[in-house]
Amino acid sequence: MLEYWLKRHTVKSNRAIGKQLGVGKNTVEAKRQELEATGSIDRLEKLEGEDGRLRPRHATPRSPKPGLPDTTPLTFPAPAGEAQEEAPGSENVLSQDRMGL
């Protein structure tokens, strides 16, 4: 049934289709991506919300709110002259939040 709705109402948002069928928007998105990968439906850049307005398919990420601590990881090199043995893929990383900055 979900596949049928996506093929008939391709422009409708995942949330709008999910609401009609009683499934989550993530379920609709997963099926939409599957149908796009096989070429069954076109990949659209804008989708129609429940209010009838067209919106970009994926919202742009928001910048952090002012006043919140910066949790960007800081990477520190190993001290000179010391050979550090670390597990593969691990880094000497601390976040500013843990450092109290």
C-alpha positions in Angstrom: 0.0 0.0 0.0 2.9 2.4 0.8 4.5 1.7 -2.5 1.2 2.5 -4.3 0.8 5.8 -2.4 4.4 6.9 -3.2 3.9 6.1 -6.9 0.5 8.0 -7.1 1.4 10.9 -4.8 5.2 11.3 -5.4 5.2 15.0 -4.6 3.5 14.6 -1.2 5.8 14.8 1.9 6.8 11.7 3.8 4.9 13.1 6.9 1.7 13.7 4.9 1.8 10.2 3.4 2.6 8.6 6.7 -0.3 10.4 8.4 -2.7 9.1 5.7 -1.4 5.5 6.1 -0.7 5.5 9.8 3.0 4.9 9.5 6.0 7.0 10.5 7.7 9.5 8.2 11.0 7.5 8.5 9.2 4.4 7.1 7.9 6.4 4.2 11.4 7.9 3.6 13.0 4.5 3.6 10.5 3.2 1.0 10.9 6.4 -1.1 14.7 5.9 -1.2 14.2 2.3 -2.2 11.8 3.2 -5.1 14.1 6.0 -6.2 17.1 3.7 -6.3 15.3 1.3 -8.6 14.0 4.1 -10.8 10.3 3.4 -9.9 9.8 7.0 -8.9 11.7 10.2 -9.6 13.9 11.9 -7.0 12.3 15.3 -6.2 14.1 18.2 -4.7 10.9 19.7 -3.2 7.9 17.9 -1.5 4.4 19.2 -0.8 3.5 19.5 2.9 0.1 19.0 4.4 -0.6 22.7 3.9 0.0 22.4 0.2 3.3 24.4 0.2 6.4 23.1 -1.5 9.5 22.8 0.7 13.0 21.6 0.1 13.3 17.8 0.7 16.0 18.0 3.3 16.2 21.0 5.5 19.5 22.7 5.9 21.2 21.9 9.2 20.8 24.7 11.8 23.7 26.4 13.5 24.1 26.0 17.2 22.1 28.3 19.4 24.1 31.2 20.9 25.1 30.6 24.5 25.4 26.8 24.3 28.9 25.3 24.9 30.9 24.3 21.9 31.4 20.6 21.9 33.6 20.4 18.8 36.3 17.8 19.5 39.8 19.1 19.9 42.7 16.9 18.7 46.1 17.1 20.5 49.3 15.7 19.0 51.3 13.2 21.1 54.1 14.9 23.2 57.4 15.2 21.3 59.7 12.3 21.8 57.1 9.9 23.2 55.7 7.1 21.1 52.1 6.4 21.9 50.6 3.1 21.1 46.9 3.4 20.5 44.3 1.1 19.3 43.6 1.4 15.5 41.2 4.2 14.8 41.5 5.9 18.2 42.6 9.4 18.6 43.8 11.6 21.4 40.6 13.7 21.4 39.0 15.8 24.1 35.9 17.9 23.7 35.9 21.5 24.9 32.9 20.6 27.0 34.9 18.0 29.0 37.7 20.4 29.4 35.4 22.9 31.0 35.8 25.5 28.3 
